[in-house]
């Protein structure tokens, strides 16, 4: 952020933290217009554009995934995009799981009305996941840890203006938006080709169709993304605002966000009006998005100051207010964590309604010596014996800046599902991260990009009470 820019903000507190990291000697001083082109109007445009990035992050994150479905997987609304094998680096969503089969139905109830999502019973497979609106607010979880409790069932996604009484035999899912989606995972029993194929076959028992056609449901349309670069990483430039405008044009204003109506008008985003920023405004958008990126990255790093295991660098970097608000659809009086929400959806791409019931996540960005992970170095993580999980554990490497997989790497994670994973005599497992595998440790190695920093995400699928009681704990990652 330029030191001469005076932040005229919608909510001054949003940028207060970022200002402390900048030179502020000119804050409050008159602008010398003879040497710079900034005016109160351009400062206001820049400031409100920064605010729009932070506020609009979850909706833009959603829209980018849908655009990838349309443009890369050639799908559309009320269809499913899926990966017919375990994901490779080409799945450029934010922190995806490379050890599960992904299934993502995208719904739009504006024209067709309520949509049905059929989840199969957990007999020869399991589906875990959540149904989210386009603000990535969890409506409900599905599968053994969800409403159907593993028995399967019909989830009915309702439009925001729905006035009828949902028919019997469905789980009603009232959405705040017309557009919504489900982030679902079919978990293979192991990493073998046969078990992966079985997980795909099981996933394909999922069905979606309009409630109006429930008597004779049409065939579900599946779009395979396994061979395309499915890129929904956040573009911190003027493209962010194009995406945000698409959401504003179709979705109703949620009461909690009505204060943004005029703020968005000042940057040219208004329901029912074309969005055509001129060249100067586009340059301001680029600058504002870049400044927002710096601020969000700073907030993301701050989220690690409270570790999950005391004395380590492993954390669940989502604030308590954020977690509570998602579960309550932001209905808690006096809490609306827009800053934390923007930070969260800059590195994840869905919300669970009941976090910890089916899965739990821990991330690390620094090693035992409090240094950020460097892709040019080699590191080791030793998992103690008997991890407290019912299904499996995994640890995945992501690009520290984009929060997506590194491009053109052969593998992204080590998992208890991996065939050939080596265990130590006591049952512990050493996992290595670096540009080159240590001799004899190829099966326990995850490659990094030597030119970029990285972060680690540990997943526990089916965590038991011992996981949360912390009688078993992940140690810090050590540089070799």
Buried (B, 14 or more C-beta within 10 A) or exposed (E): BEEBBBBBBBBEEBBEEBBEEBEEEBEEEEBEEEEEEBEEEBBBBBBBBBBBBBBBBBBBBBBBBBBBBBEBBEBBBBBBBBBBBBBBBBBBBBBBBBBBBBBBBBBBBBEBBBBBBBBBBBEEBBBBBBBBBBBBBBBBBBBBBBBBEBEBBBBBBBBBEBEEEBEEEBBBBBBBBBBBBBBBBBBBBBBEEEBBBBBBEBBBBBBBBBBEEBEEBEEBEBBBBBEBEBBBBBBBBBBBBBBBBBBBBBBEEBEBBEEBEEBBEBBBBBBEEEBEBEEEBBBBBBBBBBBBBBBBBBBBBEBBEEBBBEEBBBBBBBBEBBBEBBBEBBEEEEBBBBBBBBBBBBBBBBBBBBBBBBBBBBBBBBBEEEEEBBBEBBBBBBBEEEBBBEBBBBBBBBBBEBBBBBEEBEBBBBBBBBEEBEEEEEEBBBBBBBBEBBEEEEEBBBBBBEEBBBBBBBBBBBBEEEBEEEEBEBBBBEBE
